[in-house]
C-alpha cells in the first residue's frame, strides 16, 4: 500500500503544479519618535494546487488537500507566489 501511494503521488506530481503563496495582511501601526507611522505586516503562508486572483482584494486558493480558501480584504494586500513543483 505504501509503495502504491508513493507511486500515485509521483504520477500526480508530474501533472499537477504546486504553489507557495504568501499574503501580507496589515498588522499593527507603530508610531516612531519623530512622529511618523510605520505599519507592520503579518504574513500567512499557503501551499496550493491552484491560485485564482479575482481582484486586488479577493483571492481563491485551492489547497493541496482539496480545501477552498477564500480571502477577501477591505484594502489591497501584498502577495508572493512561488511555484514549488
N, C-alpha and C positions, 0 to 999 in steps of 0.2 A: 504494500500500500504506500509506503514512504517513497519508494522508487517511482511509482506511478504518479504520485503527486508532484514530485520534483520534475519529472518529465513533462507533465502538464504545465507547470509554472514556466518551464523553459520555453515551451512552444508558445504560450501566451505572451511571454516576454519578447519574442521575435516580432509579433504583430501589433502589440499594444504599447503605446508610449506612456511614460510616467513623468510627472512634473512635480517639482518642489515649488510651492507658491508661498511667498511671504507677504503679508499685508500689514502695513504700518498704521495702526489705529492711534488717534491722538490720545495723549496721556495728560499728565498734569502740566500746568504752566508755572514756570519758576520765574520769579522776579529777581533780577540781579541788582547789585548795589548801585549801579549807575541809573537805575530806573527802567532799563529795557527788560523786555519779557522774552523768555526762551521756552519753547514748547518741547516737551519730551514725548517720545513715541513708544507705544507698546506693540512690538511685532508679534504676530501669530503665524505659525508655520503649518502648512497643509501639504500632504502628499496626495496627488490627484492623478486620475487617468485622463480626465478631460476638464478643460477650463473654458468657460464662456464669460466674456466681459460684455455685459449688457450695456452699461454706461460707466461713467467715471465714479458713480456711487453705488453700483449694483454688480455683483459677481455671482456666478453659479459655478460651484466646484463639485465635480463628481469624484469622490474619494475612491481609493483602491478597493475598499470593501463594498462599494456599490451605493454608499450613502450620498445623498444630495445635500450640499451645504449652500444655503442662500445667504449672502451677506449684503445688507442694504445699510448705507450710511447717509447722514444728512449732508455732510461735506465730502468733497473728493478726497480720497486717501491714496497714499503711495503704495506701490506693489512691485515685487520682483518675481519673475517666472523663470525657472531654470529647468531645462529638460535633463532628467537623470537617467533615463533609459530609452 
